Amino acid sequence: MLVLKRNKGESILIGDGIEIKVLECSNGIVKLGIEAPKDVKIIRKELVVEVQNANKESADNLDMLIKKIK
């Protein structure tokens, strides 16, 4: 993992088309701006994890229902 320190107003570039800019830092919260091509999906990790957990729970419930039917 690459670890960088950036100040407000500074950016990092990823590849040719993605720029991540530090917009604000206060009270331990960092506000980022991301510029990327429209075909690049940008999703907060906690949302992906939440959906994965919900899918796992649904699959577990389905397995339990199937066992009850048999």
Residue frames as a rotation matrix with the C-alpha (Angstrom) as fourth column:
MET 1
0.584 0.812 0.000 0.00
0.812 -0.584 0.000 0.00
0.000 0.000 -1.000 0.00
LEU 2
-0.447 -0.640 0.625 1.29
0.621 -0.725 -0.298 3.40
0.644 0.255 0.721 -0.96
VAL 3
0.367 0.508 -0.779 0.86
0.906 -0.383 0.177 5.93
-0.209 -0.771 -0.601 1.86
LEU 4
-0.390 -0.431 0.814 0.91
0.642 -0.761 -0.095 9.64
0.660 0.485 0.573 1.04
LYS 5
-0.205 0.327 -0.923 0.49
0.738 -0.568 -0.365 12.82
-0.643 -0.755 -0.125 3.04
ARG 6
-0.403 0.170 0.899 -1.42
0.711 -0.561 0.424 15.60
0.577 0.810 0.106 1.31
ASN 7
-0.792 0.176 -0.585 -2.50
0.306 -0.714 -0.630 19.03
-0.528 -0.678 0.511 2.46
LYS 8
0.279 0.949 -0.145 -5.70
0.421 -0.256 -0.870 20.89
-0.863 0.182 -0.471 1.61
GLY 9
0.633 0.069 -0.771 -5.71
-0.550 -0.661 -0.511 21.75
-0.545 0.747 -0.380 -2.09
GLU 10
-0.477 -0.856 -0.197 -3.16
-0.797 0.327 0.509 19.08
-0.371 0.400 -0.838 -3.04
SER 11
0.643 0.707 -0.294 -3.93
-0.757 0.527 -0.387 16.17
-0.119 0.471 0.874 -5.35
ILE 12
-0.426 -0.691 0.584 -2.74
-0.277 0.714 0.643 12.76
-0.861 0.112 -0.495 -6.39
LEU 13
0.093 0.387 -0.917 -3.08
-0.995 0.013 -0.096 11.33
-0.025 0.922 0.387 -9.88
ILE 14
-0.130 -0.063 0.990 -3.91
-0.165 0.985 0.041 7.71
-0.978 -0.158 -0.138 -10.63
GLY 15
-0.064 0.030 0.998 -3.17
0.870 0.491 0.041 6.66
-0.489 0.870 -0.057 -14.18
ASP 16
-0.824 -0.281 0.493 -4.00
0.540 -0.657 0.527 9.11
0.175 0.700 0.693 -16.92
GLY 17
-0.428 0.757 0.494 -7.54
0.123 -0.493 0.862 10.06
0.895 0.429 0.117 -15.99
ILE 18
0.532 0.646 -0.547 -8.12
0.616 0.148 0.773 10.00
0.581 -0.749 -0.320 -12.23
GLU 19
-0.527 -0.630 0.570 -7.36
0.005 -0.673 -0.740 12.87
0.850 -0.387 0.358 -9.85
ILE 20
0.387 0.565 -0.728 -8.08
0.796 0.193 0.573 12.80
0.465 -0.802 -0.375 -6.14
LYS 21
-0.356 -0.448 0.820 -7.93
0.084 -0.889 -0.449 16.19
0.931 -0.091 0.354 -4.45
VAL 22
-0.450 0.159 -0.879 -8.04
0.893 0.091 -0.441 17.02
0.010 -0.983 -0.183 -0.74
LEU 23
-0.024 0.560 0.828 -10.79
0.428 -0.743 0.515 19.64
0.903 0.367 -0.222 -0.43
GLU 24
0.309 0.229 0.923 -11.04
-0.679 -0.627 0.383 19.98
0.666 -0.745 -0.038 3.33
CYS 25
-0.283 -0.371 -0.885 -9.60
0.456 0.759 -0.464 18.55
0.844 -0.535 -0.046 6.55
SER 26
-0.385 0.132 0.913 -11.24
-0.713 -0.671 -0.203 19.15
0.586 -0.729 0.353 9.93
ASN 27
0.117 0.443 0.889 -12.02
-0.961 0.277 -0.012 17.22
-0.251 -0.853 0.458 13.11
GLY 28
-0.484 -0.436 0.759 -10.43
-0.328 0.894 0.305 14.03
-0.811 -0.101 -0.576 11.78
ILE 29
0.428 0.671 0.605 -12.57
0.444 0.427 -0.788 14.04
-0.787 0.606 -0.115 8.62
VAL 30
-0.699 -0.665 -0.264 -11.10
0.002 -0.371 0.929 14.45
-0.715 0.649 0.260 5.15
LYS 31
0.533 0.841 -0.095 -13.28
-0.041 -0.086 -0.995 15.68
-0.845 0.535 -0.012 2.29
LEU 32
-0.572 -0.753 0.326 -12.05
0.218 0.243 0.945 14.41
-0.791 0.612 0.025 -1.08
GLY 33
0.432 0.607 -0.667 -12.93
-0.632 -0.324 -0.704 15.40
-0.644 0.725 0.244 -4.61
ILE 34
-0.302 -0.494 0.815 -12.53
0.225 0.794 0.565 12.77
-0.926 0.354 -0.129 -7.31
GLU 35
0.307 0.314 -0.899 -12.35
-0.825 -0.384 -0.416 13.46
-0.475 0.868 0.141 -11.02
ALA 36
-0.590 -0.427 0.686 -12.49
-0.067 0.872 0.485 10.35
-0.805 0.240 -0.543 -13.18
PRO 37
-0.873 0.306 -0.379 -13.84
-0.391 0.025 0.920 9.21
0.291 0.952 0.098 -16.54
LYS 38
-0.069 0.965 0.252 -17.56
-0.996 -0.080 0.032 8.40
0.051 -0.249 0.967 -16.49
ASP 39
0.445 0.247 -0.861 -16.87
-0.404 0.913 0.054 4.70
0.799 0.324 0.506 -17.10
VAL 40
-0.662 -0.685 -0.303 -14.93
0.041 0.370 -0.928 4.41
0.748 -0.627 -0.217 -13.82
LYS 41
0.480 0.828 -0.289 -17.13
0.320 0.141 0.937 3.27
0.817 -0.542 -0.198 -10.94
ILE 42
-0.691 -0.595 0.411 -16.49
-0.192 -0.397 -0.897 5.11
0.697 -0.699 0.160 -7.68
ILE 43
0.457 0.842 -0.287 -18.16
-0.004 0.325 0.946 3.45
0.889 -0.432 0.152 -4.71
ARG 44
0.044 -0.388 0.921 -17.59
-0.953 -0.293 -0.078 3.91
0.300 -0.874 -0.383 -0.98
LYS 45
-0.696 -0.448 -0.561 -16.18
-0.331 0.893 -0.304 0.70
0.637 -0.026 -0.770 0.45
GLU 46
-0.867 0.367 0.336 -18.63
-0.259 0.243 -0.935 0.56
-0.425 -0.898 -0.116 3.36
LEU 47
0.101 0.933 -0.345 -21.53
-0.900 -0.062 -0.431 0.38
-0.423 0.354 0.834 0.88
VAL 48
-0.036 -0.207 -0.978 -19.94
-0.713 0.691 -0.120 -2.56
0.700 0.693 -0.172 -0.94
VAL 49
-0.930 -0.351 -0.111 -19.36
-0.157 0.650 -0.743 -4.36
0.333 -0.674 -0.660 2.37
GLU 50
-0.534 0.806 0.255 -22.96
-0.580 -0.130 -0.804 -3.67
-0.615 -0.577 0.537 3.45
VAL 51
0.317 0.641 -0.699 -24.35
-0.948 0.244 -0.205 -5.18
0.039 0.727 0.685 0.24
GLN 52
-0.369 -0.529 -0.764 -22.01
-0.466 0.817 -0.340 -8.19
0.804 0.231 -0.548 0.52
ASN 53
-0.972 0.014 0.236 -23.16
-0.216 0.354 -0.910 -8.80
-0.097 -0.935 -0.341 4.11
ALA 54
-0.128 0.992 -0.012 -26.83
-0.788 -0.109 -0.606 -8.49
-0.603 -0.068 0.795 3.12
ASN 55
0.218 0.155 -0.964 -26.30
-0.856 0.505 -0.112 -10.94
0.469 0.849 0.242 0.25
LYS 56
-0.738 -0.545 -0.398 -24.56
-0.267 0.777 -0.570 -13.42
0.620 -0.314 -0.719 2.56
GLU 57
-0.782 0.507 0.363 -27.37
-0.385 0.064 -0.920 -13.14
-0.490 -0.860 0.145 5.11
SER 58
0.184 0.877 -0.443 -29.97
-0.939 0.023 -0.344 -13.71
-0.292 0.480 0.828 2.38
ALA 59
-0.061 -0.293 -0.954 -28.08
-0.639 0.746 -0.188 -16.75
0.767 0.598 -0.233 1.11
ASP 60
-0.955 -0.294 0.040 -27.82
-0.202 0.546 -0.813 -18.14
0.217 -0.784 -0.581 4.64
ASN 61
-0.404 0.887 0.221 -31.57
-0.622 -0.089 -0.778 -17.64
-0.671 -0.452 0.588 5.14
LEU 62
0.276 0.470 -0.838 -32.28
-0.943 0.301 -0.142 -19.36
0.185 0.830 0.527 1.83
ASP 63
-0.537 -0.549 -0.640 -30.11
-0.382 0.835 -0.396 -22.33
0.752 0.032 -0.658 2.84
MET 64
-0.924 0.223 0.311 -32.00
-0.257 0.240 -0.936 -22.55
-0.284 -0.945 -0.164 6.13
LEU 65
-0.003 0.984 -0.176 -35.37
-0.843 -0.098 -0.528 -22.47
-0.537 0.147 0.830 4.34
ILE 66
0.075 -0.044 -0.996 -34.27
-0.804 0.589 -0.086 -25.17
0.590 0.807 0.009 1.89
LYS 67
-0.868 -0.438 -0.235 -33.22
-0.202 0.742 -0.640 -27.41
0.455 -0.508 -0.732 4.79
LYS 68
-0.650 0.693 0.313 -36.61
-0.446 -0.014 -0.895 -26.91
-0.616 -0.721 0.318 6.45
ILE 69
0.195 0.742 -0.641 -38.44
-0.972 0.057 -0.229 -27.85
-0.133 0.668 0.732 3.25
LYS 70
-0.289 -0.382 -0.878 -36.49
-0.570 0.805 -0.163 -31.09
0.769 0.454 -0.451 2.83
